Amino acid sequence: MRIECVKVCAPAQLQELVEGGHSALARVRGVRIQVLALQLEHCFIKCELLEELEDSEPKGMNSEHVGHLVAAHGDTCEVGHFGECGEEGSLTDSVIVPSAKTAAKEPVKGITKDPSPPAHPAPPVRRKASVAGSLLERSLSFADCNVHQIGAAVLAEDPSTKFDAPFWCTLLTGSPADEFRSFQNRTLAFWIQVYNRWQDFGNWMPGKVPEFLDGEDLHKLLKLPTNKVVDIIKLFDPAGHKRLSTGTDGMRKCKVRICELMTAGVVLSRLIATRQKLKFVLGLFDVDDNRTLDETEFAAFVTAFIYGLGAAFGLRHKDDIMPSMKSIQTVVQRLYNRLGEIAASRLKELCRASTLDRTALAEAIRQRTSGSSSSASNPKSQPRQMVPFETLIGWCFREYQDPLALPYALSIERFCPKMQPLDEDPEAFMEESRKFYLSHRGPVAAPIESAVTHDASMLTRKEVVIARAIFQFCMDQGTFQMSHAELQAGLGRDDLTADLWYKLHPALEKVNDERSRSIKVDIFTFLRKLCPGVQPMHLRMFDGWLQQFDQMQHHQKFVEAGEQSVSALSQMIALPVIPDMELTKLERQFREIDVEGQGLITLQQIEQALNLDCEVLKKYDVSEDGFIDNHEFVAMMCPDEFRPPEMSGFDQEVLGSLLMSCVQRHRKDLDEQKALYAGGVERKNQMPASMRPEVPEETWAAWNAVFDRLDNDGDNVMSPSELRSSMLLSQRVCDQLIASAARVEGHEGIRRRDFLLALLDFHKWRRPGFVMSGS
């Protein structure tokens, strides 16, 4: 069987075409490919590849899998377009039409052919887009899941939802079109200039800014060479580009929706920090400048995201791959309703977790449900539901575990990772009023970008920590005249790189000179010498890094203590329960001390009877009333080779799982912080929680029953005293569990919600709607 591939491209793309063709076809198991001929004539490439199939189809492979590569009319096809091989090596799509040369060829095994072929070849037939099963099941490069699992999670949540597998497979595994790749190297300053010029077209009046621009206005907007503008038209207005290339229409007849172009350009940029990306894209549709989106604005954002990225990936003209407007509108309504529930639950949490008074809460609710000038001018109009940017950003990072949002959130996460090397937000150390936001009322100034902040002259987290150690060492030695070898030996570290020493050497000389002239220096003086161009906000950022590093050292001890508690609990569980004979001895000893027969004895009585230190005994008084009951006495006097009878059963197993979950969470957070200071690369994220199996109903009920038994006062908070009085854990383990499980700073005890969330995370289950409900 012979496949003739036809593609028009520049000579520089020749090698890429050959490698791409090999990569695409080699994925069909059992296929052996040989290159027969390659001819380049006036930038026109004709590549003939010979494909020999095995005598029998390989296991798991059928004609449907090969159908997007081989036409059903014969064994020779002309391929109009080879899908680009992305970072996962995916084939985005192949449009295949029968060739006239196939009429006299032998049929491919497994594919029937009309024995009486027509005299003339059949016209090209556009097939329904299909994606090979191997691509759908291949793990994503940035998350431990695949497109098939994503689709299954979406359909399990809502079977009526349409999941466009070819489209999402392309966005999650493919690469942008060649024509768009240069736009991935555009900075935030470039797109802000584009945005300001776009608003100028409408004199900064919302509603009058043009939604579409023709080719000539697009050229003025982008201020790029004509060929770059034509590339954009090709991707975002395929029909206009076709008319333009045939000469039937000029640039004025081409139309590009600007919000789609800017959304794709900012999201796919390699040079813009994640948070600034999201603030820019959300701000495009926040026409009221109130940092919230209503349902109409949210729909515009999702539509521009899908159509913009679809165009950037070269899919805009492929109606069989692009999601339909109807399916977009349906999912937007469902997603926004869920986001509204999240925003409402956050207000409830705000009220519970703070001293917010009724007036402030009412004001917060008013802002969420109104927020538009039209509502203010027309009191009878229906109030709009508003979702704040912070809630939307959390939605982008899968914080609410909504399966319906999974493909959108993962697409955003792929190009806007929450944590990535050198992706620091310098605005985190600025006043809120000075932070970057788009405006629809006046020109927007370009902020300091993280990519610019972290150029070769800027210090990294690790270098700032090393610089502080060097400064302290030199101060202790009384001189800054240090060689590279002296610093390495004095600090006992071998990570003083040549690049860092290139910055350090002149800074050391300058500080030493100032000290010789009796000029007082501190760590920030030293950092200014290392980075002459730093601004006050950068110094605040450096100071924040150092404080975080110091806190990380305390966090390290806390995590180690938690892991020791897990080990101690495991050792305790492994012990046998105290035998009845030993238990009887202890109970008899308790009755001998309890001469009054009240079932309680004082610490002083125990001290006198057993000659023990009263201060040591206090930790066994879990009720903190100065008395010890029979259970507390048994736990105190139980021999080391046994465990008390209370320390067993399902309730203790649940608390053990809770402790391990909390310690694992703290360890993960600590490791992520360490990676920032070690200059580590981004790690692959674990499987999204929204794709986990549902927790069995009986297990969910059992967990809640355990909490009810421990929450004696029924306030939905397990207090430290309630946990200790259960006698399920040792006092040391109880204290560690309380400290580890607290998610709200300054909140004593374990809330029911945190209790259940930790158990879900430990067992890798999910509870539909629970994370979003906030209840």
NUVOTI-440462 format. One line per 8 residues: number of its first residue (from 1); their letters; for each residue z, x negated, y of C-alpha. Coordinates in steps of 0.001 Angstrom, whole numbers. Each point is the difference from the previous one (the first is absolute). Example, Ala and Ser with C-alpha at 12.3 -4.5 7.8 and 13.67 -1.06 7.14 Angstrom:
2
1) as) 7800:-12300:-4500 | -660:-1370:3440 $
This chain:
775
1) mriecvkv) 0:0:0 | -945:-1330:3400 | 1616:774:3334 | -1897:-850:3165 | 2241:-182:3039 | -1471:302:3461 | 2011:-862:3109 | -947:-1047:3512 $
9) capaqlqe) 2306:-2663:1388 | 163:-3214:1962 | -623:-3289:-1821 | 3670:-917:408 | 899:2980:-2188 | -2106:-1179:-2919 | 2812:-1709:-1858 | 2363:2881:703 $
17) lvegghsa) -2522:2462:-1436 | -430:-1941:-3209 | 3751:-484:-467 | 649:3646:854 | -2566:1179:-2528 | 1488:-2196:-2690 | 3538:1161:769 | -983:3673:-31 $
25) larvrgvr) -2001:-30:-3226 | 2291:-2363:-1890 | 2715:2637:62 | -1977:2115:-2478 | 1419:-1236:-3277 | -2469:-1050:-2656 | -2647:-816:2562 | -1686:-3393:204 $
33) iqvlalql) -1841:-736:3214 | -2696:-2564:639 | -1690:-620:3311 | -3758:68:-563 | -1448:-410:3452 | 1024:-247:3602 | -2498:142:2834 | 613:-122:3735 $
41) ehcfikce) -2879:1188:2212 | 596:724:3687 | 3681:817:-606 | -996:2335:-2865 | 1701:-790:-3296 | -1082:1218:-3369 | 2420:-803:-2777 | -857:796:-3596 $
49) lleeleds) 2928:-34:-2380 | -429:312:-3745 | 2750:1986:-1681 | 326:11:-3783 | 2317:2558:-1537 | 1885:-412:-3261 | -1263:1962:-3004 | 2877:2428:406 $
57) epkgmnse) 1857:1115:3104 | 3336:-1789:508 | 3164:1989:-508 | 858:2137:3007 | -3460:-355:1555 | -2475:2865:29 | -3107:1038:1851 | 2070:1657:2684 $
65) hvghlvaa) 1660:-3315:834 | -3330:-1740:241 | -1710:2937:1683 | 458:-1359:3524 | -1772:-3194:-1028 | -2788:1293:-2221 | -2253:2968:771 | -436:2552:-2728 $
73) hgdtcevg) -3802:-78:226 | -512:-3417:-1454 | 1160:-3527:-389 | -1397:-1392:3237 | 1391:1106:3345 | -322:-913:3616 | 3353:-350:1632 | 19:997:3629 $
81) hfgecgee) 3408:-1537:739 | 2467:-2112:-1910 | 3586:871:907 | 1824:-2810:1739 | 2502:-1867:-2157 | 3369:319:1670 | 3192:-1925:-466 | 523:1826:-3264 $
89) gsltdsvi) -3636:-609:-955 | -751:3712:254 | -3395:1600:75 | 132:2576:2749 | -3153:1851:-957 | -3472:-507:-1402 | -2776:2416:809 | -2522:-265:-2834 $
97) vpsaktaa) -3397:1633:-233 | -2480:-92:-2863 | -2778:-2559:135 | -3644:725:-717 | -23:-2956:-2366 | 2277:1750:-2476 | -2524:2491:-1349 | -1278:-2166:-2844 $
105) kepvkgit) 3244:-1763:-839 | 2198:601:-2999 | 2965:2270:706 | 3465:-1443:277 | 2176:839:-2970 | 2157:3028:704 | -2231:1286:2819 | -2706:2505:-892 $
113) kdpsppah) -3377:30:1712 | -2669:2632:260 | -2703:-972:-2553 | -2654:1256:2432 | 717:-1734:3305 | -1683:1433:3088 | -3080:-1651:1392 | 1828:-771:3223 $
121) pappvrrk) 3559:-1312:270 | 2670:2523:886 | 1317:-136:3567 | 3295:-1790:572 | 2956:2146:-988 | 3350:-660:1652 | 2697:31:-2617 | 3592:1018:414 $
129) asvagsll) 1989:-3115:837 | 1992:-1379:-2891 | 2363:-2890:-372 | 412:-1926:-3215 | 3286:709:-1731 | 861:-3705:14 | -27:16:3818 | 2252:3042:218 $
137) erslsfad) 2467:-1571:-2409 | 28:-3471:1548 | 3274:-779:1781 | -171:-231:3781 | 425:-3420:1575 | 2927:1088:2211 | 1852:2616:-2080 | 810:388:-3667 $
145) cnvhqiga) -2154:3068:-664 | -3646:993:-360 | -2274:2690:1381 | 146:2037:-3200 | 3816:169:233 | -196:914:3690 | -2351:2878:-752 | 2211:1189:-2856 $
153) avlaedps) 3062:17:2284 | -1847:1981:2693 | -1311:2604:-2451 | 3369:298:-1727 | 1565:841:3363 | -2717:2481:956 | -2709:795:-2588 | -2071:1800:2646 $
161) tkfdapfw) -407:-3180:2052 | -3346:-1787:-225 | 401:-3721:-678 | -3144:-1941:953 | 305:-2880:-2461 | -3193:-1933:1027 | 1044:50:3670 | 3579:-1132:-555 $
169) ctlltgsp) -1071:-2565:-2583 | -2280:-1567:2617 | 2685:-63:2712 | 2696:-1351:-2302 | -2045:-2591:-1920 | -3221:-660:1915 | -920:-1969:3115 | -1345:1167:3357 $
177) adefrsfq) -3753:-86:482 | -1549:-3279:1125 | -875:1551:3364 | 3677:704:718 | 1617:-3222:-1133 | -240:-1669:3406 | 2070:2863:1429 | 2860:-966:-2297 $
185) nrtlafwi) 532:-3041:2231 | 465:1964:3237 | 3370:-166:1739 | 2074:2822:1420 | -980:-1140:3495 | -3675:612:-857 | 644:3551:-1188 | 2215:786:2993 $
193) qvynrwqd) -2844:-1064:2288 | -2337:2254:-1978 | 2517:2848:284 | 384:-450:3774 | -3777:-7:524 | -300:3108:-2189 | 2591:1843:2083 | -1867:-1081:3130 $
201) fgnwmpgk) -2967:2058:-1207 | 2150:3118:530 | 1892:-1261:3061 | 3226:-9:-2066 | 15:3780:-216 | 886:1310:-3503 | -2676:2368:-1167 | -2734:-1676:2010 $
209) vpefldge) -123:-3303:-1850 | -3174:131:-2147 | 587:363:-3733 | -3391:-1553:-813 | -1927:-2793:1699 | -3679:-743:-392 | -1329:-3448:-794 | -409:-1131:3602 $
217) dlhkllkl) 3478:1147:1050 | 1396:-1547:-3182 | -1577:-3295:1055 | 1760:264:3370 | 3266:917:-1692 | 112:-2831:-2520 | -1705:-2659:2150 | -1415:-1603:-3134 $
225) ptnkvvdi) -3503:-1234:-893 | -2518:2727:-779 | -188:-906:-3691 | 3752:603:-364 | -337:3398:1665 | -2860:877:-2347 | 2210:-989:-2947 | 2629:2486:1182 $
233) iklfdpag) -2614:2724:386 | -1234:-724:-3519 | 3482:569:-1428 | 1297:2822:2215 | -3256:1916:640 | -2306:-669:-2993 | -2439:2747:994 | -303:-1341:3549 $
241) hkrlstgt) -483:-3525:-1310 | -2779:1198:-2309 | -1829:1593:2917 | 624:-3115:2065 | -1408:-2319:-2680 | -3138:2119:-385 | -564:35:3735 | 36:3788:319 $
249) dgmrkckv) 3095:19:2262 | 1689:-2438:2332 | 3632:-1026:471 | 713:3140:2027 | -479:2155:-3106 | 2677:-1820:-2000 | 3517:1427:56 | 3243:-1757:-1028 $
257) ricelmta) 3442:1642:45 | 2135:-2542:1814 | 3378:947:-1494 | -1375:-686:-3473 | -1327:-3404:1063 | 3246:-1072:1677 | 2134:1297:-2885 | -2009:-2000:-2539 $
265) gvvlsrli) -125:-3095:2195 | 3742:-115:650 | 1113:925:-3530 | -2293:-2556:-1654 | 715:-2818:2465 | 1532:-3153:-1442 | 1416:-1021:3390 | 2164:2959:1007 $
273) atrqklkf) 3634:483:-1015 | 692:2995:-2223 | 2249:1893:2407 | -2410:-513:2897 | -2852:1274:-2176 | 1814:3232:-737 | 1157:529:3577 | -3574:-465:1247 $
281) vlglfdvd) -1597:2310:-2564 | 2607:2743:382 | -177:-355:3774 | -3742:688:-61 | 732:3619:-866 | 3225:479:1971 | -1752:1469:3031 | 3349:1121:1479 $
289) dnrtldet) 1430:-3544:-103 | 3255:1388:-1445 | -83:-2249:-3109 | -283:2938:-2353 | -2914:1751:-1716 | -447:3717:-463 | -2038:1377:-2892 | -3299:-123:1903 $
297) efaafvta) 576:-3604:1051 | 1106:-956:-3512 | -3158:1572:-1427 | -2096:-2021:2451 | 1829:-3177:-1071 | -554:587:-3745 | -3642:1002:524 | -741:-3079:2117 $
305) fiyglgaa) 1782:-2170:-2555 | -2081:1313:-2917 | -3351:77:1784 | 628:-3246:1883 | 959:-2022:-3059 | -2696:1713:-2024 | -2562:-1170:2551 | 1443:-3522:96 $
313) fglrhkdd) -383:-184:-3793 | -3618:1182:191 | 680:3444:-1511 | -784:2275:2934 | -3459:957:-1270 | 1234:674:-3540 | 933:3658:7 | 811:-98:-3702 $
321) impsmksi) 2750:-2564:673 | 1390:970:3406 | 2723:2714:-27 | -1204:3291:1401 | 1360:1349:3268 | 1395:2994:-1852 | 2043:-2159:-2365 | 1258:-2080:2941 $
329) qtvvqrly) 1117:3117:1884 | 1787:1333:-3068 | 1968:-3168:-682 | 776:-495:3712 | 1700:3389:179 | 2099:-705:-3079 | 910:-3510:1121 | 986:1117:3478 $
337) nrlgeiaa) 2221:2788:-1308 | 1836:-2591:-2069 | 286:-2332:2976 | 1499:2847:2001 | 2663:435:-2679 | 746:-3723:157 | 350:60:3792 | 2352:2995:-224 $
345) srlkelcr) 2135:-1685:-2665 | 269:-3102:2177 | 1484:2101:2762 | 2553:1349:-2469 | 838:-3533:-1129 | 346:-1061:3623 | 2468:2791:589 | 2025:-829:-3128 $
353) astldrta) 68:-3775:387 | 858:-211:3707 | 2113:1562:2699 | -3051:1741:1434 | 1163:3074:1884 | -1666:3397:-80 | -1716:-498:3371 | -1637:-3272:-1085 $
361) laeairqr) -1049:1515:-3329 | -1531:3014:1740 | -1932:-2348:2287 | -1310:-1973:-3007 | -1143:3214:-1683 | -1669:1204:3206 | -1969:-3244:273 | -1132:245:-3630 $
369) tsgssssa) -1192:3586:288 | -1588:-80:3462 | -1123:-3246:1574 | -3159:1247:1708 | -776:798:3573 | -1810:3167:-1099 | 3167:1333:-1585 | 1958:-716:3157 $
377) snpksqpr) -2546:1769:2206 | -275:2998:-2326 | 3435:1065:-1286 | -1565:2693:-2213 | -2112:-2498:-1951 | 1058:-851:-3536 | 2101:-3233:-15 | -1660:-2863:-1807 $
385) qmvpfetl) 1675:-1915:-2777 | 32:-3698:844 | 464:-2921:-2394 | 1280:-3237:1625 | -1777:-3327:-424 | 2952:-1447:-1928 | -279:2740:-2615 | -3756:-563:-241 $
393) igwcfrey) 457:-3753:-383 | 2504:646:-2788 | -2600:2277:-1592 | -2527:-2838:176 | 2407:-2247:-1922 | 734:2551:-2761 | 3635:435:1004 | -43:3699:-911 $
401) qdplalpy) -1575:-325:-3464 | -2532:2789:486 | -2673:-153:-2746 | -2534:1878:2159 | 258:-2718:2660 | -339:-2819:-2530 | -3724:-886:375 | 220:73:3802 $
409) alsierfc) 3215:-2004:112 | -1287:-2605:-2469 | -3221:-421:1976 | 2053:-623:3124 | 2355:-2293:-1906 | -2894:-2091:-1305 | -1102:-968:3495 | 3346:520:1788 $
417) pkmqplde) 2607:-1563:-2284 | 3585:704:985 | 955:-3637:-519 | -2531:-2788:125 | 133:-3717:856 | 239:-645:3751 | -87:3715:751 | 2900:14:2431 $
425) dpeafmee) 345:2607:2708 | 927:-1750:3267 | 477:3421:1585 | 3057:514:-2183 | 1798:-2207:2539 | -1313:1834:3066 | 1378:2916:1936 | -1388:3349:-1155 $
433) srkfylsh) -1606:676:3390 | -2034:-3215:-264 | -1274:499:-3544 | -3661:628:-729 | -1277:3564:-202 | -3397:1461:760 | -308:2292:3007 | -2503:2726:850 $
441) rgpvaapi) 993:-89:3670 | -811:-3535:1097 | -1217:-3448:-1113 | 1972:-1653:-2785 | 1036:-3636:288 | -488:-2215:-3040 | 3353:-944:-1572 | 943:-3329:-1464 $
449) esavthda) -1410:125:-3501 | 1740:-1379:-3053 | -3137:-1856:-1095 | -29:-1745:3385 | 3772:-454:-141 | -349:-1860:-3266 | -2684:-2492:893 | 288:-3638:-961 $
457) smltrkev) 2369:-793:2889 | 2505:2748:-819 | 2958:-562:-2307 | 468:1927:-3203 | 3343:1339:-1212 | 479:-2997:-2264 | -796:-2451:2809 | 2456:1689:2367 $
465) viaraifq) 2780:-363:-2579 | -912:-3662:-562 | -117:-583:3771 | 3549:1341:387 | 1221:-2268:-2819 | -1669:-2993:1674 | 1528:884:3374 | 3500:292:-1459 $
473) fcmdqgtf) -415:-3254:-1946 | -1164:-1892:3088 | 2847:1429:2077 | 2489:-1121:-2645 | -1571:-3483:-40 | 13:-169:3812 | -3685:-900:283 | -3421:1581:-330 $
481) qmshaelq) -1726:-3324:-628 | -741:714:-3637 | -2804:-1027:-2283 | -1556:2235:-2608 | 1739:-1928:-2808 | 3389:160:1733 | -220:3760:397 | -1035:504:-3597 $
489) aglgrddl) 2850:-2149:-1261 | 2579:1456:2387 | -896:3620:-759 | -568:-609:-3690 | -3293:1873:-35 | -3567:-988:-698 | -1826:2907:1667 | -501:-1613:3421 $
497) tadlwykl) -3781:295:-126 | -2407:-2082:2031 | -972:3047:2073 | 3623:700:884 | 683:-3671:785 | -3020:63:2321 | 1881:2624:2043 | 3447:-1512:-490 $
505) hpalekvn) -621:-3563:1143 | -916:694:3650 | 2686:2707:207 | 2672:-2442:-1176 | -1096:-2554:2588 | 76:2588:2822 | 3461:1250:-934 | 1298:-3549:-298 $
513) dersrsik) -1380:-790:3454 | 1700:3053:1533 | 3318:-891:-1649 | -267:-3528:1437 | -189:1652:3433 | 3118:2085:-743 | -2018:3224:-329 | 1720:2451:-2319 $
521) vdiftflr) -2134:1168:-2931 | 457:2716:-2613 | -1952:1265:-2971 | -2279:2110:2210 | -774:-3009:2177 | -1046:-1810:-3159 | -2132:2937:-1149 | -1751:75:3389 $
529) klcpgvqp) -891:-3662:-424 | -1381:741:-3452 | -2074:2944:1296 | -815:-516:3684 | -1803:3364:238 | 2815:2208:-1258 | 1113:2979:2029 | 3500:1514:184 $
537) mhlrmfdg) -969:2628:-2592 | -902:-2778:-2435 | 3344:-1683:542 | 1699:3317:-737 | -2131:209:-3128 | 1080:-3513:-1047 | 3634:935:632 | -453:3128:-2115 $
545) wlqqfdqm) -1455:-2091:-2809 | 2985:-2356:70 | 2475:2877:-46 | -1868:1586:-2895 | 49:-3315:-1857 | 3774:-288:456 | 459:3591:-1165 | -2168:-803:-2993 $
553) qhhqkfve) 2529:-2609:-1104 | 2752:2658:28 | -2358:2416:-1741 | -529:-2627:-2692 | 3737:-60:-752 | 122:3792:9 | -2877:243:-2496 | 1574:-2625:-2238 $
561) ageqsvsa) 3288:1937:50 | -1890:3149:-967 | -1713:-1774:-2883 | 3385:-1288:-1161 | 1307:3580:49 | -2949:1133:-2114 | 777:-2801:-2448 | 3695:916:-57 $
569) lsqmialp) -852:3649:-627 | -2357:-931:-2822 | 2718:-2126:-1588 | 2513:2827:385 | -2353:2532:-1609 | -524:-2372:-2919 | 3739:12:-741 | 1382:2534:-2489 $
577) vipdmelt) 2180:2835:1265 | 3716:-722:-353 | 1172:1075:-3487 | 2303:2967:-311 | 2853:-2249:-1180 | -193:-2197:3096 | -416:3032:2216 | 3128:1599:-1500 $
585) klerqfre) 2018:-3173:710 | -1002:49:3671 | 746:3697:385 | 3443:-519:-1580 | 632:-2912:2374 | -943:2246:2933 | 2460:2705:-1116 | 2779:-2595:-302 $
593) idvegqgl) -519:-968:3645 | -378:3636:1079 | 3659:795:-650 | -181:3224:2021 | -2979:1276:-1994 | -2064:881:3086 | -3217:-1577:-1295 | 54:-2420:2934 $
601) itlqqieq) 1710:-3336:528 | 357:-2039:3150 | -1343:-3490:534 | 3576:-1215:367 | 926:1409:-3415 | -2880:-1859:-1622 | 893:-3161:1878 | 3578:116:-1306 $
609) alnldcev) -869:1029:-3554 | -2892:-2399:-583 | 823:-2745:2508 | -3384:354:1775 | -917:-600:3629 | -27:3259:1953 | -2940:-1135:2155 | -2095:-558:-3114 $
617) lkkydvse) 887:3471:-1266 | -1250:1716:3154 | -3663:-370:-989 | 659:2221:-3035 | 1417:2772:2167 | -3381:1683:447 | 1507:3067:1665 | 1768:-2302:2505 $
625) dgfidnhe) 3150:2133:-67 | 2431:-2667:-1246 | 113:1438:-3524 | -1687:-901:-3284 | -853:2705:-2516 | -546:-400:-3733 | -3788:-621:268 | 445:-2607:2718 $
633) fvammcpd) 2704:-1695:-2061 | -2240:-183:-3082 | -2882:-1438:2054 | 2381:-2593:1488 | 1599:-1047:-3306 | -3057:288:-2279 | -504:-3264:-1960 | -3019:-2076:1058 $
641) efrppems) -1740:485:-3343 | -121:3798:460 | -1015:2506:2632 | 1894:3137:1068 | -1181:3275:-1545 | -1092:1349:3430 | -2556:-2812:362 | -2581:1565:-2296 $
649) gfdqevlg) -2281:2985:-300 | -3043:1320:1854 | 1650:-49:3442 | 662:-3723:-277 | -3580:-636:-1189 | -1306:1779:3098 | 2230:-2059:2295 | -1131:-3170:-1778 $
657) sllmscvq) -3639:941:632 | 873:725:3623 | 1583:-3431:438 | -2942:-1810:-1589 | -2478:1931:2139 | 1838:-882:3218 | 342:-3673:-919 | -3682:-211:-936 $
665) rhrkdlde) -942:1539:3350 | 2079:-2557:1902 | -1465:-2849:-2065 | -3537:1191:761 | 764:188:3737 | 1535:-3482:-91 | -2984:-1482:-1840 | -2382:1529:2559 $
673) qkalyagg) 2012:-1540:2842 | 32:-3373:-1725 | -3768:153:-426 | -390:376:3766 | 1942:-3203:608 | -1695:-1844:-2837 | -3481:801:1305 | -790:1864:-3215 $
681) verknqmp) -3090:2104:-412 | 92:3759:-325 | 876:1243:-3449 | -1574:2878:-1855 | 1898:3236:568 | 1411:1915:-2939 | -1430:3310:-1153 | 414:2681:2697 $
689) asmrpevp) 3002:2209:-636 | -2161:3108:443 | -1879:-951:-3184 | 3078:-144:-2200 | 654:2690:-2595 | 2236:2890:992 | 3660:-188:-907 | 856:2452:-2807 $
697) eetwaawn) 1694:3095:1347 | 2971:-368:-2332 | 527:-3609:1128 | -141:1029:3660 | 2579:2699:-642 | 2213:-2464:-1914 | -75:-2504:2891 | 1045:2698:2455 $
705) avfdrldn) 2763:1092:-2360 | 1373:-3557:-86 | 40:-88:3781 | 1744:3377:131 | 2743:-1250:-2321 | 586:-3050:2204 | -281:1827:3348 | 3390:1667:-150 $
713) dgdnvmsp) -99:1560:3486 | -3620:1193:-303 | -1213:-1608:3244 | -3067:-1591:-1679 | 1497:-3463:549 | 1698:-2007:-2744 | 2795:-1747:1889 | 1499:-3349:-1096 $
721) selrssml) 3259:1689:-1017 | -1847:2617:-2062 | -1951:-2687:-1824 | 3104:-2103:-680 | 2014:2973:-1213 | -2638:723:-2660 | 1125:-3183:-1808 | -3581:-413:-1279 $
729) lsqrvcdq) -353:-3468:1507 | 2323:-2863:784 | 1262:-144:3558 | -2104:-3081:816 | -3163:1644:-1320 | 822:3193:1919 | 262:-1902:3269 | -3287:-1785:-666 $
737) liasaarv) -1779:3260:-858 | 1194:1682:3193 | -1173:-2962:2087 | -3362:-275:-1783 | -884:3705:-74 | 620:709:3686 | -3381:516:1707 | 1346:1214:3352 $
745) eghegirr) 1822:-2684:1969 | 3579:920:760 | -45:2891:-2500 | 2749:-279:-2624 | -694:1373:-3414 | -3147:853:-1946 | -2009:3027:1101 | -1487:2246:-2672 $
753) rdfllall) -3530:-705:1267 | 483:-3786:-211 | 1588:396:-3432 | -3023:1898:-1333 | -2579:-2227:1720 | 1530:-3114:-1572 | -67:1561:-3469 | -3614:1097:424 $
761) dfhkwrrp) -953:-3519:1041 | 1896:-1623:-2857 | -1589:2185:-2681 | -3453:-54:1723 | -151:3775:287 | -726:2290:2905 | 1136:3442:1069 | -2842:1960:1666 $
769) gfvmsgs) 827:766:3617 | 3471:-1574:-134 | -728:-3104:2080 | -1880:2030:2621 | 2581:2771:179 | 2784:-2175:1373 | 2494:2244:-1772 $
